[in-house]
Amino acid sequence: MSRKIVITSGKGGVGKTTICANLGLKLAQMGQKVVMLDVDIGLNNLDVVMGIENKVVYDIADVIEGKCRIKQAIVQDARCPSLYILPSNKIFSSTKINSYNIKAIVEALGEIFDYVIIDCPAGIDSGFHRAVYSAGEAIVVCTPHISSIRDADKVLTILNSYKLNSIGFIVNRVRGDLIMNGKMIDVDQICNLLKSNLVGVLPDDDTISTNQSMSPVQTNGGDAFSILANNIHFCQNKIYDYKSRYSGIFGAIKRKIRQKFQ
């Protein structure tokens, strides 16, 4: 039975689409057949992140309007043959794009794929509800900033009104050096504030790819995404150690160097 996971956030700019792309890649590399569905209508950028914008012929609106079949609209990733993308519509001009039609597409994709990962618009407007209505699980993305945590808490409250199999959250762009220096809120504090299931922690790492056609995930970001993918697929509860690089004597030196060049 396929798993339909919506990746959402209360606040924009928290790295939701990048997480969706890298998570999809990691699950596919684990041997799962994965499709990523962009339902951020009008503000779509999953195709850009995945480097397939020049390969897009049909999009989700074309499927809904009957201009093509789903299999004609999905684009296969060039590096990972078990990873596919269903692009969003660039201009929200179709009145047929609603919760029921999105759900019909997600259900159809669920017959073909092991994972359907839904890239949801930020916020809690109609686009959010269209995406969540189609999902069986939800993951909220936030960063270690009060405004992002507050918005994530609102989204988690709304998600609890849906009949979802699981709800959790990811803390993205974590800086271990700032946390150890007392300049960034710790993940444990965020867990106490959100009172939900922590699915993963992702570091603020320049090596995390934002364009899959250029470079896959690697080093610390890659390790964190591997842990995240294992947590989701195997229902584990392992969290990336974001403080290990900055512990001990050499870690203290790294913290001072980063602090100097901030």
Residue pairs with C-beta under 8 A, 6 or more apart in sequence:
1 110
2 109
2 110
2 111
2 113
2 114
2 115
2 116
3 114
3 115
3 116
3 136
3 137
4 106
4 110
4 115
4 116
4 118
4 134
4 135
4 136
4 137
5 115
5 116
5 117
5 118
5 135
5 136
5 137
5 138
5 139
5 232
6 118
6 120
6 131
6 132
6 134
6 135
6 137
6 138
6 139
7 16
7 19
7 20
7 23
7 117
7 118
7 119
7 120
7 139
7 141
8 16
8 120
8 122
8 128
8 131
8 132
8 138
8 139
8 140
8 141
8 155
8 159
9 16
9 120
9 122
9 140
9 141
9 142
9 148
9 151
9 152
9 155
10 122
10 123
10 124
10 140
10 142
10 148
10 150
10 151
10 152
10 153
10 154
10 155
11 122
11 142
11 143
11 147
11 148
11 151
11 152
12 122
12 123
13 122
14 122
14 141
14 142
14 143
14 148
14 172
14 173
15 141
15 143
15 172
15 173
15 202
16 119
16 120
16 122
16 141
17 38
17 40
17 45
17 46
17 49
17 119
18 49
18 208
18 209
18 210
19 141
19 170
19 172
19 202
20 36
20 46
20 117
20 119
21 36
21 46
21 49
21 50
21 209
21 212
22 208
22 209
22 212
22 217
22 221
22 225
23 117
23 225
23 228
23 229
23 232
24 34
24 36
24 83
24 115
24 117
25 77
25 80
25 83
25 212
25 216
25 217
25 225
26 217
26 225
26 226
26 228
26 229
27 34
27 114
27 115
27 117
27 229
27 232
27 233
28 34
28 77
28 80
28 82
28 83
29 80
30 229
30 233
31 82
32 82
32 114
32 115
32 233
33 82
33 112
33 113
33 114
33 115
34 82
34 83
34 84
34 113
34 114
34 115
34 117
35 74
35 83
35 84
35 85
35 86
35 109
35 112
35 113
35 115
35 116
35 117
36 46
36 50
36 83
36 84
36 85
36 86
36 117
36 118
36 119
37 60
37 86
37 105
37 106
37 109
37 116
37 117
37 118
37 119
38 44
38 45
38 46
38 47
38 60
38 85
38 86
38 87
38 88
38 119
39 60
39 88
39 102
39 118
39 119
39 120
39 121
39 127
39 130
39 131
39 134
40 46
40 88
40 119
40 120
40 121
40 127
41 60
41 61
41 88
41 89
41 92
41 97
41 121
41 127
42 88
42 89
42 90
42 91
42 92
43 121
44 87
44 88
44 89
44 90
46 85
46 87
46 88
46 119
47 53
47 56
47 75
47 85
47 87
47 88
48 211
49 210
49 211
49 212
50 77
50 85
50 211
50 212
50 213
51 78
51 211
51 212
51 213
51 214
52 75
52 77
52 78
52 85
52 87
52 213
55 75
56 75
56 87
57 72
57 73
58 67
58 68
58 72
58 73
59 73
59 86
59 87
59 88
59 89
59 90
60 73
60 86
60 87
60 88
60 89
60 97
60 102
60 105
61 89
61 93
61 94
61 96
61 97
62 68
62 73
62 89
63 69
63 70
63 73
63 86
63 105
64 94
64 96
64 97
64 101
64 105
65 94
65 96
70 86
70 105
70 108
70 109
73 86
73 87
74 84
74 85
74 86
75 84
75 85
75 86
75 87
76 83
76 84
77 83
77 84
77 85
77 212
78 213
79 212
79 216
84 113
86 105
86 109
89 97
97 130
98 130
99 129
99 130
99 133
99 134
102 130
102 131
102 133
102 134
103 133
103 134
105 134
106 116
106 118
106 134
106 135
107 134
109 116
110 116
118 131
118 134
118 135
120 127
120 128
120 131
120 132
121 127
121 128
121 131
122 128
124 154
124 155
124 158
128 155
128 158
132 138
132 159
132 162
132 164
133 162
135 164
136 164
136 165
137 164
137 165
137 166
137 167
138 159
138 162
138 164
138 166
138 167
138 168
139 167
139 168
139 169
139 170
139 199
140 152
140 155
140 156
140 159
140 167
140 168
140 169
140 170
140 196
141 152
141 169
141 170
141 172
142 148
142 149
142 151
142 152
142 169
142 170
142 171
142 172
142 190
142 194
143 171
143 172
143 173
144 171
144 173
144 174
144 175
144 179
144 184
144 185
144 186
144 187
144 190
145 185
146 185
149 185
149 190
149 193
149 194
152 169
152 194
153 193
153 194
156 167
156 169
156 194
156 196
159 167
160 167
166 197
167 196
167 197
168 196
168 197
168 198
168 199
169 194
169 196
169 197
169 198
169 199
170 198
170 199
170 200
170 201
170 202
170 228
171 187
171 190
171 198
171 200
171 201
171 202
172 202
173 202
173 203
173 204
174 184
174 187
174 201
174 202
174 203
174 204
174 242
175 184
175 203
175 204
175 242
176 203
176 242
176 243
176 244
176 245
176 246
177 245
177 246
177 254
177 255
177 258
177 259
178 184
179 185
179 186
179 187
179 242
179 243
180 243
180 246
180 247
180 251
180 255
181 255
181 259
187 198
187 201
187 239
187 242
191 198
198 239
199 228
199 231
199 232
200 224
200 227
200 228
200 231
200 239
200 240
201 224
201 239
201 240
201 242
202 208
202 221
202 224
202 225
202 228
202 240
203 220
203 221
203 224
203 240
203 242
205 219
205 220
205 221
205 224
207 217
207 218
207 219
207 220
207 221
207 222
208 217
208 221
208 222
208 225
209 215
209 216
209 217
209 218
209 221
216 222
217 225
220 245
223 240
224 240
227 238
227 239
227 240
228 240
230 236
230 238
231 237
231 238
244 251
245 251
245 254
246 252
246 254
246 255
